[in-house]
Amino acid sequence: MREFGYQRVFDVPGAVALLGADPEARCLGGGTNLVDLMKAGVERPGLLIDVRELPLYGIEFTESGGLRIGATVTNSDLAAHPEVRRRYPALAQAVLAGASGQLRNMATVGGNLLQRTRCGYFTDLARPCNKRVPGSGCSAIEGEHHHHAILGASSHCVAVHPSDMAVALAAFDAVVHYETVDGPGELPFAEFYLPVGDTPHRETALPAGALITGVTLPPLPVAAASRYRKVRERASYAFAIGSVAAALDVRDGVVREVRLALGAVASRPWRALAAERVLIGKPAGADAFAAAADAELAAAEALPHNGYKVTLMRNLVVALLTELAEEAAR
């Protein structure tokens, strides 16, 4: 492991000043991903800035009636918060599905957003990986890829984003807030993660030296009728091979509003806009749900060993929407 500096900060301007002065600096929250990558030699920061003491720990109402979640809120506290559980249950469920209790106690909201892919080639320094070394190639395309992307990938990278929390945030149109030496800024969640294209090493649209300060959830009545479902290879802690965050408003048997996002299918959480468009105004039933899933997955481009994900995701979308529709009909 490369030698590195360490500095604890207690205010946002101090943290931003350090980040702006050193392009090799990294923020240390819970360390549940960054420290592992440092041990593997993938991340080699010159300075770790410990941000756990920053005054960014609250969960509070916004003026518009949404929720603002501070960047240093732990995943455990986020999932346990009564307003999150009541108004955005899919978010609480996604966080609880995302890791072991010990990891949730350490991991932070800001760190969760910035976690890196769990592709085995990304952490194997002996194998080419465009995300780790731009221009070196993508080993997964001809190698082990049964967990990899079926949507939005490219010939440069087929890795998937690992976050469960981010899938729910995508469904609910969250906004990411950040601070730089030039002042505050924000990014709608739909713009936060970059398409993989030919630059898979560029994962977010955050400007250089930016510190995530929080996430805002808009007031969204439909989110109260939401759920998150995750498929994994074992019942204990594991990353998803497919997941869905869904919210559904059904009145008089007709879909009035729907939110749908897919996880573990692309380099970023995948908002299923095509499926949403198909569903609005349709009878809330299995035929409409299947047609919506098919519309979204029509763009899927499977690799030789991950084509099963197309069927898996179709079935998962239909099952979860059916469950929500049945609940609305009670």
Buried (B, 14 or more C-beta within 10 A) or exposed (E): EEEBEEEBBEEBEBBBBBBBEBEEBBBBBBBBBBBBBBEEEBBEBEBBBBBBEBEBBEBEEEEEEBBBBBBBBBBBBBBBBEEBBEBBBBBBBBBBBBBEEEBBBBBBBBBBBBBBBBBBBBBBEEBBBBBBEEEEBBBBBEBEBBBBBBBBBBEBBBBBBBBBBBBBBBBBBBBBBBBBBEEEBBBEBBEBBBBBEEBBBEBBEBEEBBBBBBBBBBEBEBBEBBBBBBBBEEEEBEBBBBBBBBBBBBEEEBBBBBBBBBBBBBBBBBBBEBBBEBBEEBBBBEEBBBBBBBBBBEEBEBBEEBBEBBEBBBBBBBBBBBBBBEEBEE
